[in-house]
Amino acid sequence: MSTLTPLDRAARRRTVILSAVALFSACSGERATGPDPIDSSVREATISAASPAYVALADGPTALTLADPSMSAAWDIALSATTITTNVSAGVQVACLCGNAAATNTEVAAMTAVNQLAAFTAVTAVNIPVDTVFRPDVFSPALSGWYTGTGSAAVAAPSQLLLLRRGTTTATFVKARVVAITPTAAGGPSGVTLEFAVQPSAGAPFGTTQTVTLTNGDRFNFTAGALGTATAWDLQLDGGSLRLNSGASGTGSTVGISFAIPFTTLDAATAGQVQSTTFRRDGFASQFGVKPWYRYNVTGSDMQIWPTFNVYLVKRGTVVYKVQLTGYYNLAGEPRHITVRSARLQ
């Protein structure tokens, strides 16, 4: 187990990052010339991920300022706290070479931006796998398990509680369950019937249980008890998913969670039982998460993020970049500052 003190760890991070900067300066070179130039110079940037940062890898990595990232093809990867996602609408896909997947926690604790540079530079175009190995991000909804089975045999799962929180400082809650669905041969249910109850104000009991039926594409506003507008909504039926107005699905603050409940009726779930529940936004499952770029608390006592220094290949069309995430802290030791190392392979 590591005996490093917090000050020792901060000094270690500063030394590693400063040494890495010197190495990268030596590695950078002039852009290649020719009919189809490929700049294979190693570049890096430390980017704040306190709020979502949208990063382009061409001539980068570079954090971009975008009016509407969901409509932009300019970015390749997005950083948000420890989550790394890719620009699905721009066709970006990822493959993980994952050379450190089997490393022990002790080995991960000994890895630095300096001693893992050689493994990064050793990756060349010959290591690019066939196209079928690359994967796009997959939509990961916060709410799940509300129906079982597939196709025309699918049925509702009313024992699954759907719990929503709306707002932040003065949050209110919605409890719901799906009591019936209209199954389709493929593509998920085309309709759902929900029982729901709304907390009218923070700390108040839930209101009367109501029922609503939504068809595919409908957005529902629980406050109004009616279909919502393009921005004022909480829940949307989208084929096999119930989307929330947050994260990957919307710009709102509605977050949620679903779990099996031991209740025979919705009324049995009280407001006092839901206050401390951990909620999540709709998101995407990416190769950076499926094959994690970091481990947590590897020494058992540090409570820190430790990069695994796996090399990922990020593909957009015929262009391929190699990417290695080498840090989660800035020079001052502050978290949510991800250091991205990248170079173009093809």
N, C-alpha and C positions, 0 to 999 in steps of 0.2 A: 504493500500500500504506500502511496506517495506521502512523504512527510513535508512537502512544500507548504509554507504558510501562504495566506492570501497575498502578502506583499511579494513573496518569492514568485508566485504565479504571475502576478502583474508584471514583474520585472522580466520574467521569462517571455511573456507575450510581447513586451516592447522589444526585447532583443531579437526575437524571431522575426518580427515584422520589419524592423530596421535592417536586419541582415538580408531578408528577402528582397527588400527594395533595392539594395545594392546589387544583389544578384540579377534582378530583373533589368536593371539599368545596363548591366553588362551583356544581357541576352538580347536586348532589343537591337534591331538593325534596320537598314533601309528597305523600303518596299521593293519586292522583286519586280523585274521588268520582263516584258514578253507579251504575247497576244492574250494570255489568260493568267495574269499575275495572281499569285497566292502569297499573302503576307503571313508567314508562319511565326513571326516574332511573338515571344511570350509577353503578355501584358497582364496587369492586375489593377484592381481598384477596390477600395473599401467603401461600401455603400450602406447608408443607413436603411435598415429594414424596420424601423419603428412604425412606419406606415408603408403600405405597398409601394415598392420601387420597381419600375419597369425598365429593364436593362437590354440594350442592344449589344450584340457581340462583335459586329463589324466595326473595325477600328476601335475596339473597346477592350473590356466591358465599360459601357457608358450608361449612366442613369438618365432617362429621358423625362422631360416634362410634357405630359400629354393631356389634352382636354378631355378625351374619352378613350381610355385604354382599351375598352371592349370593342371599339370600332377601328383601332389602329393596328396596322401590320408592321409598325416600325420596331417593336420590341420582340425579343426572343424569350427571355425568362423574367419572371417576376419574383421578388423577394419580399416576404412579409413575416417578421419574427423568424422562426425556424423553418417556415414553409417555403418551398421553391416550386413554382408552377411554370408552365410554358404556354406560349401563344397558340392555342389550338386552332383558332380561326385563321392564322397565318400558315398553318400546316406544319408547325414545329413539332418534332418528335425527338425522343431521347433513347439512347442505349447506354447501359452502365457496364463498363469493363470490370469494375468491382474487384480489383486486385487485392483489396484489403478486407474483403467481406469476412474472411475466416480469422482475421487478426484478433488476438486476445485483448482484453481491456488494458492490460499492462503494456502491450505493444502499441495500442492506440495512444496511450498516455505519453509514450516516448516519441510520437510523431510530431514533426514541426514543419512549418512552411519551407524551411531550408533543406531538411533531410529528405523531404518528399518531392523536391523539385526534379531530381533525376528520374523518378518514376514517371513524372508528367512529361518531361522532354523526350523520354524513350518511346512515347506513343506517337506513331506516325500513320500515314495514310494506309499502310498495309494492315493496320489493326482495325480499320473500319469494317464492321460486319455487313452481311447482306441486309437489304432493306427490311425484310420481315422481322428482323431483330429489334428494330426501332419501334417505340411505342408512343402514341399520343397520350396526353392526360385524359383521365376518365372522370366524368362527373360523379361526385360523391355527395349525395344529399344528406342533410342533417337528420331527416326523418326517414325511417326505414321500418320494415317488418309489418306494415299496415295491411298487407294482403299476402296470401301464401298460394303456392301453385303457379302454374304458367299457362298462357294461352287461354283457351275457353274453359279450362278447368280451374282457373284462379278464383279464390273466394276471399272475402274480407276477413281481417283478423281483429275483431272488436276488443280483444284482450290487450291490444297494444295501445298504450296511452301516448298521445301526441301532445306534448307540452310546449307552449310557445311563450317567449318573453318579448315584450315590445317596449322600446325605449331603454334608456340607460339610467339616468339619475333618479327618475320617478317611474320605474318599470311597472308594468301591469302584465298579467298573465292570462293565457287562454288555455283551457284544457279541451281536448277533442279526442274522438276515436272514430274510425271508419266502420260503419255498421253494414254497408252493402257496397258492392261494386258492379259495374257493367263490364264483364270481361270481353276481350277480343281474341281472335285467333293468334294474333302477334302484336307486339308493340305496346303492351301494357293496357290497363283498364281505360275505357273511353268515358267512364263516369264513376263518381263516388258519392255516397251519401254519408254525411258526417253528423254526429251528435257533438255539440260544443257548448261551452259555457264561458263567459267573459268576466274577468275581474274589472269592475267599472272604474276603480281607482286604486292606487297603491295601498296595500294593507287591507282592503275591503274583501268581504266574502265573494265567492263566485256568484254570478247571477243565475237566472233560470236556464236550464238546459234547453237548447234549441236544436233544430235540424235543418240542414241545407243539402241540396244535391248540386254538384258541379259537373259539368261536361268538359271534355278535353280542351285546354286552353283558357278556361275560366280562371279569373283572379278574384279572390274574396277578401273583403275588408271586414274584420270581425267587429270593429268599433261601430261601423255603420250597419252591420248585419245584412250587407248587400254586396253585389259585385263591385270590385274596385276599379279605379282608373289606372292609367299607365304607371303612376308613381305611388298612389295611395292604396296599397293592398298589403296583405299579410301572407296569403297562401295561394298557390296556383297548382292546378292539376296539369301536368305535362306528361302524358302517356303513363309510363310506369313510375313517375316521380311526383311527389308533392314538394314543390319548390317553396322556399321562403324568400321574402323580400330582404335579402342580405347576401353578402359574399359573392359567390359566383352567379347568383340568380337575380340580384337586384341591388339597389342603392340604399335601401331602408335599413332599419335597425332590428327587424324581427329575426330572432334566433330561436332555436328549438332543440328538442331531444325527444326520442321515442324509446319506450321500454315497456316490458311486460308488466301488467298490474294484476294484483290479486283481487280486484274489485269486480263485482257483478254488474254494477251500474256506474255511470260516470259521476253521479252525485257523491259517491264515496270518497273521491279525491278532493281534499280540502285545500284552501289557499295556503294554510300554514305548512302543508307538507311539501310545497314546491319551491319555497323561497331560496334554498341553498343549492338547488340543482345546478349542475354544470351544463351550460348550453353551448351550442356550436352553430356556425354559419354553414350554408351550402358551400362546397368547395370542389376541388379537383384532386384526385389521387394521381400523383406523378411518379416517375421513376426515381426522382430525388427523395421521395418518401417511401415508396415501395422497397427501394434498395437504399437505405438511409445514408445521408451524407454526414451524419453526426451520431454520436452517442452521448448520453447524459450521465454525469456522476460516475465516471469510470473508475475512480479510486475508492468510491464508497463514502467519501467524506467531503468532496469539493463542491458539489452541487453546480457544476459547470457544464457547458456544451463543449464537446471535444470532436473536432472534425475527424472523419475517417480517411480523408484524402483519397477517396476513390475518384477515378477519372471517368467522367461522363462525356458521351459524344452527343452533341446537339445538332440536329439536322434540319435544314430548311431548304426544300427543293433539292438541288444537287450540292449545296454548300454544307460542309461539316466542320464544326468547331469542337475542340476538346476543352473541357471545363473541369477545374478542380476548385473546390471550396476549401479555403485554408484557414479561416478564422471566423469567430463570432463576436469578437471584442475589438474595440479600437485601442489606440495607444494609451488612453486613459483608463482602460479596463472596462469601459461601458459596453453592455450587451447590445444585441440587435444591430451590429455593424458587421455585415458579412463581407469577407474579402474573397473576391472572385478572381481566379487566375484562368486565362483563356488564350487560345491560339487557334488559327485556322489550319485545318488539315487538307481540305479539298474544296 
